[in-house]
Amino acid sequence: MKILLIIALWLSTFVHLHAQKMQKPSNTQEVIQLIKNQSISGLHALVKSKNYDLSGLDLDKIKSVLWQKYVQEQTQNPARRREYTKRRISFGDKTMRYTATTKGRKPAKGYPLYIALHGGGGAPARLNDSQWRAMQSYYLRCVQNGIYVAPRGVTNTWNLHFVAESYPLYDRLIENLVLFGGVDPNRVYLLGYSAGGDGVYQVVPRMPDRWAAANMSAGHHNNVSPLNLGQVPFLLQVGELDNAYKRNKATVGFAQKLRHLQQKYPSQFKHQVFVHWGKQHSRVADCPRNRKSVVIANPYEWQQNPSRKKLGRATTNAIAWLSQYTRQPLPNHLVWHRNTVASSRSQNGALFYWLKADNKPLENEQVEVTIDRIKNLIEVKKWRQDITIYLQPAMVDFKRPIYLTKDGYSEKRILLPNLQTMIETLLQRGDPDFIFCALLTLKKKN
C-alpha cells in the first residue's frame, strides 16, 4: 500500500510538470526586458501560446516591473483618464458620479481612501441628490489625511448602492484612484449612513478583498451573511431609538453574529458596536464634534433587556477607528461563503482574495482553506465544487514540493511560477498585491 502511494505521488508530480512545459529564461533581466519591450496586451497574447517558467528568478522584481508597466499604460489611456477627470464611471447602462477631496500630504505608500455612501434610497432623484450633497462633507471634517470620495447611488431605488452594476463600478473607482490619485490599495475604507449603511452591509462581504475596514451606520443588514468578513474589521453604529425596521436590534444582532465567529476564529472578525444613547435614526454621532459620545456600555445586555442599561462614553469617530487598520491581502486562512458574491464583478469567475471559483454557487456553499508556509502545506477543509488557489512566494516556497490535503488524503505538487499567471491575475483586479505567480486548480469529483 505504501509503495502504491509513493508511485501515485510520483505520477502526480510528473504529470503536473509535463503539462506545464514552458520556455525557461536564462535570468531575471531577460524577463524584465521582455516586459519592457511589449505592451501588456501583447504579453498576454504571447504567454497564451508560449508561457515562461520563472522558477529560480526574482519574482518580486518581475512583479514590480510588470506593475510599473501596467500603471504606465493605464495612466496614458485617454478613456480611463477621462473617467478620472470627469468623475464619472459607467458599467452597462449605469453611471456612477462621485466627488473627491484630498486632504494633507501624500504618505510614502500613498493616500488612504475613504468612500462614503449617502442616505436616501427609494425616493425621488432630488431627495437622493440632496443626501449625496450632504455626504460630500459629512465625514470630511474627520479626515486628517487622505482622499474622501462620495459616490452618487447609481439608481433611486432602495438598493441604490448595491445593484448588480455597483460592484464593478467600485472596483473601477478604486483602481482609478490608485492609478491617478496615488491611493494606497491597502488603505481603502468604506463608510455609509442609513441607505449607505445598507450598502456597507451588502458591498463589503461581496468584495471584501478591496477593503481595509468598514463602518456601517444606521442601516439594516437585510439578512446578509457575515462569513466573508473575517479579514475586514467592521464597526457598527446605531441610535438606541432607531426603531424603524428594527435597525437598533438588527445592528446588535449582526454584531452578535460577528462575536460568535470571532470566538471560533480568534484572530479574525474584528468588530465593535456602538449603540448611541437616546439617539434616533438621524442623530448617530459617527463623526462627532466632541471627543466622546454617550453610548450604551453593553449592547448585548441592552438587547435582552432595554429597560436596564448602563451608559458609558466612547470615541465613536468612524474615520479614526477605520484608519488604525490596513488590508491584509494574503491571509493564511479563508472562509468563503460562496452565495454572498457579486456575480457582475468578474467575467472570469468569482474572486475572493487568493481563491477563484467558476461554477455557480450551490445552496449555502462554503470553502475553507488554510496555508502554512513553514510546512509548505495547503489544507482544504470545505469545498463542494472546483476551485482555484492562487499563490505567491509569500504564501508558499516554490523551490520545495507543496503538500495538499483534501478530502481525507494528501498529495504532493510541484508548481512552476510563470509569467502567464502573473499577467492574467494583474488584469483580473488591477491590484499589485493580487499579482500571483502560480495557480493550483482542484477538481471536485462527483
TIVEX-680709 format. One record per residue (C-alpha): residue number from 1; x, y, z. Coordinates in nm, 3 decimals. Example, Ala and Ser with C-alpha at 12.3 -4.5 7.8 and 13.67 -1.06 7.14 Angstrom:
residues 2
  num        u        v        w
    1    1.230   -0.450    0.780
    2    1.367   -0.106    0.714
//
This chain:
residues 446
  num        u        v        w
    1    0.000    0.000    0.000
    2    0.286    0.238    0.088
    3    0.458    0.162   -0.244
    4    0.137    0.240   -0.434
    5    0.105    0.573   -0.253
    6    0.463    0.668   -0.344
    7    0.402    0.577   -0.708
    8    0.079    0.782   -0.710
    9    0.257    1.086   -0.568
   10    0.540    1.050   -0.821
   11    0.294    1.019   -1.111
   12    0.101    1.324   -0.987
   13    0.420    1.529   -0.981
   14    0.538    1.401   -1.321
   15    0.205    1.465   -1.494
   16    0.182    1.814   -1.346
   17    0.535    1.904   -1.461
   18    0.480    1.755   -1.805
   19    0.157    1.953   -1.851
   20    0.338    2.274   -1.767
   21    0.631    2.258   -2.014
   22    0.739    2.617   -2.066
   23    1.017    2.829   -2.206
   24    1.287    2.890   -1.945
   25    1.452    3.237   -1.948
   26    1.819    3.239   -1.854
   27    1.786    3.517   -1.594
   28    1.557    3.778   -1.439
   29    1.680    4.057   -1.665
   30    1.568    3.866   -1.974
   31    1.211    3.861   -1.843
   32    1.226    4.228   -1.745
   33    1.343    4.320   -2.094
   34    1.059    4.115   -2.243
   35    0.807    4.308   -2.032
   36    0.956    4.644   -2.124
   37    0.954    4.564   -2.496
   38    0.588    4.454   -2.507
   39    0.253    4.605   -2.423
   40    0.053    4.426   -2.155
   41   -0.196    4.308   -2.418
   42    0.093    4.189   -2.632
   43    0.239    3.999   -2.340
   44   -0.100    3.846   -2.263
   45   -0.129    3.716   -2.620
   46    0.230    3.592   -2.618
   47    0.211    3.389   -2.298
   48   -0.105    3.212   -2.412
   49    0.099    3.044   -2.684
   50    0.443    3.043   -2.518
   51    0.448    3.062   -2.141
   52    0.760    3.136   -1.938
   53    0.886    2.935   -1.640
   54    1.008    3.186   -1.378
   55    1.131    2.940   -1.116
   56    1.456    3.047   -0.955
   57    1.417    3.407   -1.073
   58    1.349    3.725   -0.874
   59    0.969    3.714   -0.872
   60    0.928    4.030   -0.664
   61    1.136    4.230   -0.911
   62    0.945    4.090   -1.208
   63    0.616    4.173   -1.038
   64    0.733    4.529   -0.967
   65    0.833    4.588   -1.331
   66    0.508    4.435   -1.454
   67    0.305    4.663   -1.226
   68    0.501    4.971   -1.337
   69    0.433    4.880   -1.700
   70    0.062    4.841   -1.627
   71    0.044    5.178   -1.446
   72    0.226    5.349   -1.731
   73   -0.015    5.212   -1.991
   74   -0.333    5.271   -1.793
   75   -0.249    5.628   -1.693
   76   -0.184    5.708   -2.059
   77   -0.521    5.563   -2.163
   78   -0.738    5.863   -2.269
   79   -1.069    5.694   -2.184
   80   -0.953    5.598   -1.838
   81   -0.803    5.942   -1.773
   82   -1.134    6.099   -1.881
   83   -1.320    5.883   -1.627
   84   -1.096    6.018   -1.354
   85   -1.105    6.386   -1.452
   86   -1.482    6.393   -1.515
   87   -1.562    6.190   -1.201
   88   -1.794    5.962   -1.397
   89   -1.762    5.585   -1.446
   90   -2.001    5.367   -1.647
   91   -2.076    4.996   -1.649
   92   -2.358    4.858   -1.860
   93   -2.635    5.117   -1.856
   94   -2.540    5.257   -1.513
   95   -2.314    5.556   -1.443
   96   -2.156    5.636   -1.108
   97   -2.085    6.003   -1.040
   98   -1.869    6.099   -0.747
   99   -1.684    6.383   -0.579
  100   -1.330    6.357   -0.446
  101   -1.148    6.579   -0.196
  102   -0.782    6.541   -0.100
  103   -0.654    6.646    0.243
  104   -0.300    6.650    0.375
  105    0.032    6.544    0.231
  106    0.068    6.215    0.045
  107    0.225    5.943    0.265
  108    0.514    5.736    0.130
  109    0.288    5.439    0.045
  110    0.003    5.655   -0.087
  111   -0.309    5.822    0.046
  112   -0.572    5.636    0.246
  113   -0.905    5.637    0.061
  114   -1.242    5.686    0.235
  115   -1.550    5.604    0.025
  116   -1.872    5.731    0.188
  117   -2.220    5.617    0.080
  118   -2.512    5.857    0.124
  119   -2.861    5.801    0.262
  120   -3.193    5.821    0.083
  121   -3.287    5.515   -0.116
  122   -3.629    5.454   -0.266
  123   -3.714    5.820   -0.321
  124   -3.722    6.087   -0.594
  125   -3.390    6.182   -0.752
  126   -3.392    6.526   -0.591
  127   -3.400    6.374   -0.241
  128   -3.117    6.133   -0.319
  129   -2.922    6.420   -0.475
  130   -2.961    6.623   -0.155
  131   -2.845    6.325    0.051
  132   -2.546    6.290   -0.182
  133   -2.458    6.658   -0.135
  134   -2.475    6.615    0.243
  135   -2.242    6.314    0.230
  136   -1.985    6.511    0.031
  137   -1.889    6.687    0.352
  138   -2.033    6.464    0.626
  139   -1.721    6.264    0.721
  140   -1.481    6.507    0.556
  141   -1.413    6.708    0.871
  142   -1.290    6.392    1.042
  143   -1.038    6.311    0.768
  144   -0.697    6.445    0.862
  145   -0.503    6.298    0.573
  146   -0.642    6.114    0.273
  147   -0.881    6.122   -0.021
  148   -1.251    6.144    0.062
  149   -1.489    6.020   -0.207
  150   -1.869    6.042   -0.210
  151   -2.032    5.838   -0.490
  152   -2.389    5.905   -0.604
  153   -2.601    5.591   -0.592
  154   -2.649    5.464   -0.946
  155   -3.030    5.438   -0.915
  156   -3.304    5.590   -0.699
  157   -3.427    5.253   -0.571
  158   -3.394    5.133   -0.211
  159   -3.078    4.940   -0.304
  160   -2.918    5.230   -0.491
  161   -2.567    5.146   -0.364
  162   -2.569    4.774   -0.434
  163   -2.749    4.696   -0.758
  164   -2.558    4.445   -0.973
  165   -2.367    4.714   -1.164
  166   -2.243    4.882   -0.845
  167   -1.974    4.625   -0.769
  168   -1.764    4.656   -1.087
  169   -1.805    5.033   -1.053
  170   -1.650    5.027   -0.704
  171   -1.365    4.816   -0.844
  172   -1.306    5.065   -1.122
  173   -1.333    5.361   -0.885
  174   -1.070    5.218   -0.652
  175   -0.840    5.118   -0.938
  176   -0.862    5.468   -1.090
  177   -0.781    5.635   -0.761
  178   -0.482    5.403   -0.713
  179   -0.358    5.481   -1.065
  180   -0.427    5.856   -1.081
  181   -0.481    5.967   -0.722
  182   -0.186    5.800   -0.553
  183   -0.403    5.585   -0.323
  184   -0.253    5.303   -0.117
  185   -0.458    4.994   -0.219
  186   -0.410    4.853    0.131
  187   -0.579    5.152    0.297
  188   -0.921    5.171    0.129
  189   -1.220    5.211    0.362
  190   -1.598    5.206    0.314
  191   -1.848    5.405    0.521
  192   -2.221    5.458    0.489
  193   -2.517    5.613    0.670
  194   -2.882    5.497    0.653
  195   -2.927    5.364    0.296
  196   -2.550    5.400    0.278
  197   -2.530    5.174    0.582
  198   -2.745    4.921    0.394
  199   -2.487    4.948    0.118
  200   -2.193    4.881    0.351
  201   -2.363    4.565    0.478
  202   -2.404    4.435    0.122
  203   -2.093    4.560   -0.055
  204   -1.819    4.465    0.192
  205   -1.890    4.089    0.218
  206   -1.928    4.064   -0.162
  207   -1.590    4.221   -0.234
  208   -1.402    4.206    0.098
  209   -1.060    4.184   -0.064
  210   -1.082    4.556   -0.155
  211   -1.138    4.693    0.196
  212   -0.908    4.754    0.491
  213   -1.205    4.817    0.725
  214   -1.567    4.939    0.713
  215   -1.813    5.150    0.913
  216   -2.189    5.085    0.898
  217   -2.418    5.347    1.049
  218   -2.797    5.339    1.086
  219   -2.854    5.076    0.820
  220   -3.013    4.730    0.803
  221   -2.829    4.409    0.712
  222   -3.121    4.256    0.518
  223   -3.003    3.912    0.630
  224   -2.666    3.917    0.455
  225   -2.420    3.653    0.577
  226   -2.122    3.784    0.782
  227   -1.900    3.484    0.694
  228   -1.694    3.674    0.436
  229   -1.594    3.947    0.683
  230   -1.316    3.752    0.853
  231   -1.042    3.984    0.725
  232   -1.232    4.317    0.734
  233   -1.264    4.495    1.072
  234   -1.625    4.607    1.093
  235   -1.765    4.894    1.301
  236   -2.142    4.912    1.357
  237   -2.322    5.223    1.488
  238   -2.690    5.283    1.551
  239   -2.919    5.504    1.758
  240   -3.085    5.350    2.061
  241   -3.423    5.480    1.940
  242   -3.380    5.385    1.573
  243   -3.680    5.152    1.575
  244   -3.780    5.168    1.207
  245   -3.722    4.825    1.052
  246   -3.581    4.740    1.397
  247   -3.247    4.881    1.288
  248   -3.130    4.915    1.650
  249   -3.187    4.549    1.737
  250   -3.074    4.429    1.392
  251   -2.742    4.610    1.432
  252   -2.666    4.447    1.765
  253   -2.786    4.112    1.630
  254   -2.536    4.134    1.344
  255   -2.261    4.226    1.590
  256   -2.359    3.919    1.792
  257   -2.301    3.701    1.485
  258   -1.959    3.856    1.438
  259   -1.888    3.794    1.805
  260   -1.965    3.424    1.770
  261   -1.747    3.398    1.458
  262   -1.462    3.572    1.637
  263   -1.487    3.319    1.918
  264   -1.448    3.044    1.657
  265   -1.168    3.223    1.468
  266   -0.997    3.441    1.735
  267   -0.764    3.634    1.504
  268   -1.043    3.723    1.260
  269   -1.379    3.904    1.252
  270   -1.261    4.212    1.441
  271   -1.557    4.436    1.516
  272   -1.712    4.687    1.752
  273   -2.068    4.811    1.802
  274   -2.183    5.147    1.939
  275   -2.547    5.200    2.037
  276   -2.582    5.576    2.081
  277   -2.786    5.651    2.390
  278   -3.114    5.837    2.332
  279   -3.042    5.894    1.962
  280   -3.281    5.843    1.674
  281   -3.208    5.748    1.315
  282   -3.051    6.073    1.202
  283   -2.859    6.154    1.520
  284   -2.582    5.893    1.533
  285   -2.254    6.070    1.616
  286   -2.015    5.871    1.395
  287   -1.817    6.184    1.308
  288   -1.861    6.369    1.638
  289   -1.755    6.724    1.705
  290   -1.695    6.631    2.065
  291   -1.423    6.385    2.160
  292   -1.651    6.119    2.307
  293   -2.014    6.015    2.269
  294   -2.254    5.866    2.522
  295   -2.323    5.503    2.432
  296   -2.481    5.200    2.594
  297   -2.199    5.024    2.776
  298   -2.311    4.667    2.699
  299   -2.526    4.649    2.383
  300   -2.584    4.274    2.421
  301   -2.738    4.311    2.768
  302   -2.940    4.608    2.642
  303   -3.080    4.397    2.359
  304   -3.204    4.140    2.608
  305   -3.348    4.399    2.847
  306   -3.371    4.756    2.705
  307   -3.512    4.896    3.028
  308   -3.192    4.814    3.216
  309   -2.890    4.979    3.068
  310   -2.559    5.115    3.179
  311   -2.409    5.410    2.997
  312   -2.053    5.486    2.906
  313   -1.851    5.721    2.688
  314   -1.664    5.613    2.378
  315   -1.473    5.761    2.087
  316   -1.714    5.692    1.801
  317   -1.523    5.872    1.527
  318   -1.558    5.631    1.235
  319   -1.264    5.773    1.039
  320   -1.029    5.737    1.336
  321   -1.150    5.381    1.404
  322   -1.106    5.271    1.043
  323   -0.768    5.436    1.000
  324   -0.598    5.208    1.251
  325   -0.636    4.913    1.012
  326   -0.451    4.807    0.697
  327   -0.572    4.549    0.447
  328   -0.414    4.203    0.467
  329   -0.443    4.080    0.107
  330   -0.281    3.738    0.170
  331   -0.432    3.592    0.489
  332   -0.326    3.236    0.560
  333   -0.683    3.124    0.634
  334   -1.001    3.196    0.441
  335   -1.366    3.111    0.495
  336   -1.569    3.194    0.184
  337   -1.948    3.194    0.175
  338   -1.989    3.142   -0.197
  339   -2.353    3.257   -0.208
  340   -2.256    3.605   -0.090
  341   -2.098    3.712   -0.418
  342   -2.125    3.993   -0.673
  343   -2.197    3.799   -0.992
  344   -2.135    4.105   -1.212
  345   -1.793    4.178   -1.064
  346   -1.585    3.947   -1.282
  347   -1.634    3.795   -1.624
  348   -1.381    3.525   -1.541
  349   -1.526    3.368   -1.230
  350   -1.576    3.478   -0.871
  351   -1.266    3.604   -0.689
  352   -1.206    3.603   -0.314
  353   -0.858    3.708   -0.203
  354   -0.643    3.421   -0.340
  355   -0.935    3.194   -0.430
  356   -1.136    3.169   -0.751
  357   -1.445    2.969   -0.846
  358   -1.603    2.947   -1.190
  359   -1.918    2.749   -1.116
  360   -2.247    2.889   -0.996
  361   -2.257    2.851   -0.616
  362   -2.464    2.574   -0.465
  363   -2.707    2.640   -0.179
  364   -2.519    2.756    0.131
  365   -2.185    2.663   -0.027
  366   -1.872    2.733    0.177
  367   -1.500    2.698    0.109
  368   -1.238    2.688    0.384
  369   -0.865    2.683    0.302
  370   -0.555    2.722    0.521
  371   -0.197    2.775    0.400
  372    0.107    2.700    0.617
  373    0.423    2.834    0.451
  374    0.659    2.674    0.701
  375    0.522    2.328    0.623
  376    0.451    2.425    0.261
  377    0.105    2.285    0.323
  378   -0.234    2.376    0.176
  379   -0.527    2.231    0.366
  380   -0.876    2.235    0.214
  381   -1.144    2.159    0.472
  382   -1.460    2.256    0.290
  383   -1.528    2.258   -0.083
  384   -1.812    2.128   -0.295
  385   -1.709    2.238   -0.645
  386   -1.392    2.307   -0.844
  387   -1.178    2.588   -0.702
  388   -0.853    2.757   -0.799
  389   -0.591    2.864   -0.544
  390   -0.357    3.146   -0.649
  391   -0.013    3.155   -0.492
  392    0.279    3.392   -0.431
  393    0.625    3.339   -0.276
  394    0.497    3.495    0.048
  395    0.246    3.208    0.071
  396    0.446    2.901   -0.035
  397    0.804    2.810   -0.123
  398    0.807    2.719   -0.493
  399    1.153    2.563   -0.454
  400    1.006    2.280   -0.246
  401    0.719    2.037   -0.307
  402    0.381    2.171   -0.195
  403    0.170    1.933    0.011
  404   -0.203    1.943   -0.047
  405   -0.451    1.793    0.198
  406   -0.814    1.749    0.091
  407   -1.097    1.501    0.122
  408   -0.906    1.298    0.379
  409   -0.590    1.234    0.178
  410   -0.267    1.416    0.087
  411   -0.074    1.461   -0.233
  412    0.241    1.638   -0.341
  413    0.261    1.904   -0.612
  414    0.550    2.082   -0.780
  415    0.438    2.424   -0.907
  416    0.628    2.642   -1.151
  417    0.583    3.019   -1.111
  418    0.506    3.153   -1.457
  419    0.451    3.474   -1.648
  420    0.104    3.384   -1.778
  421   -0.043    3.361   -1.428
  422    0.120    3.691   -1.329
  423   -0.026    3.876   -1.629
  424   -0.373    3.724   -1.606
  425   -0.407    3.796   -1.235
  426   -0.281    4.152   -1.288
  427   -0.559    4.206   -1.544
  428   -0.824    4.049   -1.319
  429   -0.811    4.316   -1.047
  430   -0.551    4.579   -1.135
  431   -0.405    4.545   -0.787
  432   -0.030    4.498   -0.720
  433   -0.096    4.269   -0.422
  434   -0.308    4.032   -0.629
  435   -0.046    3.958   -0.893
  436    0.005    3.586   -0.836
  437    0.286    3.368   -0.972
  438    0.122    3.024   -0.993
  439   -0.214    2.857   -0.953
  440   -0.345    2.526   -0.830
  441   -0.679    2.405   -0.965
  442   -0.871    2.148   -0.761
  443   -1.126    1.935   -0.944
  444   -1.412    1.803   -0.736
  445   -1.509    1.451   -0.836
  446   -1.880    1.373   -0.842
//
